[in-house]
Amino acid sequence: MDIGCEEIMDVKELKAKIISKNVPSFLVFHGDEWEVQKLYIQQISTATNLPIHYIDSVDEILGKLKTNSLVGKKNSLYVVRDDKLLTTDEKVFTKIKSTLGDNILILLLTKLDKRLKFYTANKDTIIVFEPLKPEILEKYIRQEIDLSDRNIKKLIEVCDSNYGRIRLEIDKIKCCMNATDANDMPNNIFEMLLFDGTIYREPKDAIFDFVNAILDRKVNKVYELYEDCKGVNESTLAILTNLFNNAKAILQVQTCTSKDIVKTTGLPYWMIKNAQYHLDVYTNEELKYMLQLIQYCEHAIKTGQMEEQFVIDYILVRVL
């Protein structure tokens, strides 16, 4: 598989070295795209004909490297993650580099501390793997599974454009398709797994998007974003305040007959601008009802007449 990474110069240089089979004996991989890193490790192994060995610490190979340099060569591609000995102990690092010979060592770093001497001394061997561009991710997804354009974009979105996570979720879809004998229904399976939470959607602060979706009457989007709000325990009163203020602004702008809306309504320009995106979705009477309903619910929460956990559902049923 050819890796079409959003390539900074370091990655391009690495790709060229793999093709020319001139891979450095020591490399540092950094970045969240661990699946792409894994693909490059495999390409290096293939190009150099070296078997891959994952190790917990360079201590495991120090003695082995010395032995290999004296008695017959059994070279390997060693991969180690977040080994502090390499990044903080200069003597260990010097010893490792001097005994690598025809072996290759790749250090996978979760965090890259630019204050360390290690960073300054090894800039030329550090490759940062940036997230892949959406068009590249879309191409790779199509190679693996027959999803619609809409669902491909949704998969990229819920996985935060992380190729490793995308591949894991595709595996889930394929396993479910095989288990249910639904190999011709990838979109249905994807939507089902997304709905029931099997495909993980990371909760995010979506209060403003949630309120906007209500004001646009986008029912599916409303309930999707509502799950995000619940996922981060968004305050019900905060949602009510935002919804009330925005609905009131829309009503003011929608009923304003003056050309000077700022002067007539007293609203700031940015709030008028936002309100104009939602005009004529609700009638004036519907907006008035929404405002009265929000005020009633807010009072009911504060006086103990309604349980907070049911209030948003109660409002949504009555305004959407």
KEVOTOR-410024 format. One record per residue (C-alpha): residue number from 1; y, z, x. Coordinates in nm, 2 decimals. Each point is the difference from the previous one (the first is absolute). Example, Ala and Ser with C-alpha at 12.3 -4.5 7.8 and 13.67 -1.06 7.14 Angstrom:
(1 (-0.45 0.78 1.23))
(2 (0.34 -0.07 0.14))
This chain:
(1 (0.00 0.00 0.00))
(2 (0.34 -0.10 0.14))
(3 (0.24 0.29 -0.03))
(4 (0.34 -0.12 -0.12))
(5 (0.18 0.33 0.07))
(6 (0.38 0.03 -0.04))
(7 (0.01 -0.03 0.38))
(8 (0.24 0.16 0.23))
(9 (-0.01 -0.13 0.36))
(10 (-0.26 0.25 0.11))
(11 (-0.25 -0.11 -0.26))
(12 (0.05 -0.37 0.09))
(13 (-0.05 0.07 0.36))
(14 (-0.32 0.19 -0.07))
(15 (-0.13 -0.29 -0.21))
(16 (0.07 -0.24 0.29))
(17 (-0.18 0.23 0.24))
(18 (-0.30 0.02 -0.23))
(19 (-0.02 -0.38 -0.03))
(20 (0.03 -0.04 0.38))
(21 (-0.25 0.29 0.06))
(22 (0.26 0.18 0.21))
(23 (0.01 0.33 -0.18))
(24 (0.15 0.30 0.19))
(25 (-0.23 0.28 0.09))
(26 (0.22 0.25 -0.19))
(27 (0.17 -0.04 -0.34))
(28 (0.18 0.22 -0.25))
(29 (-0.02 -0.09 -0.37))
(30 (0.26 0.17 -0.23))
(31 (0.09 -0.05 -0.37))
(32 (-0.14 0.06 -0.35))
(33 (-0.19 -0.33 -0.01))
(34 (-0.33 0.15 0.12))
(35 (-0.21 -0.27 -0.16))
(36 (0.19 -0.27 0.20))
(37 (-0.04 0.21 0.31))
(38 (-0.38 0.01 -0.06))
(39 (0.00 -0.38 -0.04))
(40 (0.17 -0.04 0.34))
(41 (-0.24 0.24 0.16))
(42 (-0.28 -0.22 -0.13))
(43 (0.16 -0.31 0.13))
(44 (0.05 0.15 0.35))
(45 (-0.37 0.11 0.00))
(46 (-0.10 -0.36 -0.09))
(47 (0.23 -0.16 0.26))
(48 (-0.11 0.23 0.28))
(49 (-0.36 0.04 -0.10))
(50 (0.04 0.38 0.02))
(51 (-0.18 0.23 -0.25))
(52 (0.23 0.24 -0.19))
(53 (-0.04 0.37 0.05))
(54 (0.22 0.25 -0.19))
(55 (0.04 0.33 0.19))
(56 (0.16 0.33 -0.09))
(57 (0.16 0.06 0.34))
(58 (0.04 -0.18 0.34))
(59 (-0.20 0.29 0.15))
(60 (-0.31 -0.17 -0.14))
(61 (0.04 -0.30 0.22))
(62 (0.15 0.13 0.32))
(63 (-0.33 0.06 0.17))
(64 (-0.16 -0.31 -0.15))
(65 (0.28 -0.22 0.14))
(66 (-0.05 0.14 0.35))
(67 (-0.38 -0.06 -0.02))
(68 (0.05 -0.36 -0.13))
(69 (0.23 -0.08 0.29))
(70 (-0.28 0.10 0.24))
(71 (-0.32 -0.10 -0.17))
(72 (-0.03 -0.33 -0.20))
(73 (0.26 -0.09 -0.26))
(74 (-0.05 0.10 -0.37))
(75 (0.35 -0.06 -0.11))
(76 (0.14 0.09 -0.35))
(77 (0.30 -0.01 -0.22))
(78 (0.09 0.36 -0.06))
(79 (0.21 0.11 -0.29))
(80 (0.15 0.35 -0.03))
(81 (0.25 0.14 -0.26))
(82 (0.29 0.24 0.08))
(83 (-0.14 0.13 0.33))
(84 (0.27 0.24 0.12))
(85 (-0.16 0.00 0.35))
(86 (0.11 -0.36 0.04))
(87 (0.35 0.04 -0.13))
(88 (0.09 0.33 0.16))
(89 (-0.21 0.05 0.32))
(90 (0.12 -0.25 0.26))
(91 (-0.29 0.08 0.24))
(92 (-0.27 -0.08 -0.27))
(93 (0.18 -0.32 -0.10))
(94 (0.03 -0.12 0.37))
(95 (-0.37 0.09 0.06))
(96 (-0.11 -0.20 -0.31))
(97 (0.21 -0.31 0.09))
(98 (-0.13 0.00 0.35))
(99 (-0.37 0.01 -0.10))
(100 (0.00 -0.24 -0.30))
(101 (-0.10 -0.30 0.20))
(102 (-0.12 -0.27 -0.24))
(103 (-0.01 0.25 -0.29))
(104 (0.27 0.00 -0.26))
(105 (0.15 0.31 -0.16))
(106 (0.20 -0.01 -0.32))
(107 (0.20 0.31 -0.11))
(108 (0.08 0.01 -0.37))
(109 (0.31 0.21 -0.06))
(110 (0.10 0.14 -0.34))
(111 (0.33 0.11 0.13))
(112 (0.19 -0.15 0.28))
(113 (0.23 0.25 0.19))
(114 (0.26 -0.21 0.19))
(115 (0.11 0.31 0.18))
(116 (-0.32 0.03 0.21))
(117 (-0.03 -0.15 0.35))
(118 (-0.31 -0.17 -0.13))
(119 (0.21 -0.22 -0.23))
(120 (0.23 -0.11 0.27))
(121 (-0.28 -0.07 0.24))
(122 (-0.20 -0.20 -0.24))
(123 (0.25 -0.20 -0.21))
(124 (-0.16 -0.33 0.10))
(125 (-0.34 0.11 -0.14))
(126 (0.11 0.14 -0.33))
(127 (-0.05 -0.22 -0.30))
(128 (0.16 0.10 -0.33))
(129 (-0.18 -0.13 -0.31))
(130 (0.26 -0.05 -0.28))
(131 (-0.10 -0.04 -0.36))
(132 (-0.10 -0.36 -0.09))
(133 (0.24 -0.21 -0.21))
(134 (-0.08 -0.04 -0.37))
(135 (-0.08 -0.37 0.03))
(136 (-0.25 0.07 0.28))
(137 (-0.16 0.28 -0.20))
(138 (-0.02 -0.22 -0.30))
(139 (-0.19 -0.27 0.20))
(140 (-0.25 0.26 0.14))
(141 (-0.06 0.14 -0.35))
(142 (-0.07 -0.34 -0.14))
(143 (-0.26 -0.06 0.27))
(144 (-0.19 0.32 -0.10))
(145 (0.03 0.01 -0.38))
(146 (0.11 -0.22 -0.29))
(147 (0.29 0.20 -0.15))
(148 (0.29 -0.14 -0.20))
(149 (0.34 -0.03 0.17))
(150 (0.13 0.29 -0.21))
(151 (-0.29 0.23 0.10))
(152 (0.02 -0.10 0.37))
(153 (0.37 0.12 0.00))
(154 (-0.10 0.31 -0.19))
(155 (-0.28 0.08 0.26))
(156 (0.25 -0.05 0.28))
(157 (0.25 0.23 -0.17))
(158 (-0.24 0.29 -0.08))
(159 (-0.13 -0.02 0.36))
(160 (0.35 0.01 0.15))
(161 (-0.07 -0.34 0.18))
(162 (-0.26 0.18 0.22))
(163 (-0.28 -0.25 0.07))
(164 (-0.25 0.27 0.08))
(165 (0.05 0.16 -0.34))
(166 (-0.01 -0.34 -0.17))
(167 (-0.34 -0.08 0.15))
(168 (-0.14 0.34 -0.11))
(169 (0.12 -0.06 -0.36))
(170 (-0.15 -0.35 0.01))
(171 (-0.33 0.15 0.10))
(172 (0.02 0.23 -0.31))
(173 (0.06 -0.30 -0.22))
(174 (-0.29 -0.19 0.15))
(175 (-0.24 0.29 -0.03))
(176 (0.09 0.05 -0.37))
(177 (-0.04 -0.37 -0.07))
(178 (-0.35 0.00 0.15))
(179 (-0.10 0.32 -0.17))
(180 (0.12 -0.12 -0.34))
(181 (-0.12 -0.36 0.04))
(182 (0.36 -0.11 -0.05))
(183 (0.04 -0.23 0.30))
(184 (0.22 -0.24 -0.20))
(185 (0.24 0.27 -0.11))
(186 (0.19 0.13 0.30))
(187 (0.33 0.03 -0.18))
(188 (-0.15 0.20 -0.28))
(189 (-0.18 0.23 0.25))
(190 (0.32 0.04 0.20))
(191 (0.21 0.10 -0.30))
(192 (-0.27 0.24 -0.12))
(193 (-0.03 0.17 0.34))
(194 (0.38 0.02 0.02))
(195 (0.03 0.15 -0.34))
(196 (-0.27 0.27 0.05))
(197 (0.13 0.10 0.34))
(198 (-0.29 -0.13 0.21))
(199 (0.25 -0.22 0.18))
(200 (0.24 0.26 0.13))
(201 (0.36 -0.03 -0.09))
(202 (0.22 0.23 0.21))
(203 (0.24 0.20 -0.23))
(204 (0.37 -0.07 0.08))
(205 (0.33 0.12 -0.12))
(206 (0.05 -0.25 -0.28))
(207 (0.24 0.19 -0.24))
(208 (0.27 -0.27 0.02))
(209 (-0.24 -0.29 -0.04))
(210 (-0.17 0.19 -0.28))
(211 (0.33 0.05 -0.19))
(212 (0.09 -0.37 0.05))
(213 (-0.34 -0.11 -0.13))
(214 (0.06 0.21 -0.32))
(215 (0.34 -0.15 -0.04))
(216 (-0.15 -0.35 0.04))
(217 (-0.28 0.08 -0.24))
(218 (-0.26 -0.11 0.25))
(219 (-0.29 0.20 -0.15))
(220 (-0.27 -0.07 0.27))
(221 (0.25 0.07 0.28))
(222 (0.11 0.32 -0.17))
(223 (-0.34 0.15 -0.01))
(224 (-0.08 -0.12 0.35))
(225 (0.31 0.17 0.14))
(226 (-0.06 0.31 -0.22))
(227 (-0.32 0.05 0.20))
(228 (0.20 -0.01 0.32))
(229 (0.25 0.26 -0.14))
(230 (-0.29 0.23 -0.10))
(231 (-0.16 -0.06 0.34))
(232 (0.30 0.16 0.18))
(233 (0.06 0.26 -0.27))
(234 (0.33 -0.14 -0.10))
(235 (0.21 0.24 -0.20))
(236 (0.00 -0.08 -0.37))
(237 (0.36 0.12 -0.03))
(238 (0.10 -0.22 0.28))
(239 (-0.15 -0.30 -0.18))
(240 (0.17 0.09 -0.32))
(241 (0.34 0.04 0.17))
(242 (-0.03 -0.34 0.17))
(243 (-0.12 -0.17 -0.32))
(244 (0.28 0.16 -0.21))
(245 (0.28 -0.09 0.24))
(246 (-0.12 -0.36 0.04))
(247 (-0.06 -0.05 -0.38))
(248 (0.34 0.14 -0.08))
(249 (0.16 -0.24 0.26))
(250 (-0.18 -0.29 -0.16))
(251 (0.12 0.10 -0.35))
(252 (0.36 0.03 0.13))
(253 (0.00 -0.34 0.17))
(254 (-0.19 -0.17 -0.29))
(255 (0.25 0.12 -0.26))
(256 (0.31 -0.06 0.22))
(257 (0.22 -0.28 -0.13))
(258 (0.27 0.03 0.27))
(259 (0.01 -0.22 0.30))
(260 (0.08 0.30 0.22))
(261 (-0.33 0.19 -0.03))
(262 (0.08 0.24 0.28))
(263 (0.32 0.12 -0.16))
(264 (-0.14 0.01 -0.35))
(265 (-0.33 0.18 0.07))
(266 (0.11 0.20 0.30))
(267 (-0.33 -0.09 0.17))
(268 (-0.01 -0.08 0.37))
(269 (-0.04 -0.36 0.09))
(270 (-0.35 0.04 0.14))
(271 (-0.13 0.16 -0.32))
(272 (0.15 -0.28 -0.22))
(273 (-0.16 -0.25 0.23))
(274 (-0.34 0.17 -0.04))
(275 (0.05 0.03 -0.38))
(276 (0.06 -0.38 -0.03))
(277 (-0.35 -0.07 0.13))
(278 (-0.14 0.17 -0.32))
(279 (0.23 -0.12 -0.27))
(280 (-0.14 -0.11 -0.34))
(281 (-0.35 0.13 0.07))
(282 (0.06 0.28 -0.25))
(283 (0.24 -0.01 -0.30))
(284 (0.29 0.24 -0.01))
(285 (-0.18 0.20 -0.27))
(286 (-0.32 0.02 0.22))
(287 (0.21 0.12 0.30))
(288 (0.16 0.27 -0.22))
(289 (-0.34 0.11 -0.12))
(290 (-0.13 0.01 0.36))
(291 (0.30 0.22 0.11))
(292 (-0.06 0.24 -0.30))
(293 (-0.37 0.02 0.08))
(294 (0.06 0.08 0.37))
(295 (0.24 0.27 -0.10))
(296 (-0.24 0.15 -0.25))
(297 (-0.29 0.00 0.26))
(298 (0.21 0.15 0.27))
(299 (0.11 0.28 -0.24))
(300 (-0.36 0.05 -0.11))
(301 (-0.13 0.04 0.36))
(302 (0.27 0.25 0.08))
(303 (-0.07 0.21 -0.32))
(304 (-0.38 -0.02 0.04))
(305 (-0.05 -0.21 -0.32))
(306 (-0.16 -0.29 0.20))
(307 (-0.23 0.01 0.30))
(308 (0.16 -0.20 0.29))
(309 (-0.32 -0.19 0.08))
(310 (0.00 -0.18 -0.34))
(311 (0.37 -0.08 -0.03))
(312 (0.01 -0.34 0.19))
(313 (-0.31 -0.13 -0.20))
(314 (0.17 0.11 -0.32))
(315 (0.32 -0.19 0.09))
(316 (-0.18 -0.31 0.11))
(317 (-0.20 -0.04 -0.32))
(318 (0.33 0.01 -0.20))
(319 (0.23 -0.22 0.21))
(320 (-0.22 -0.28 0.14))
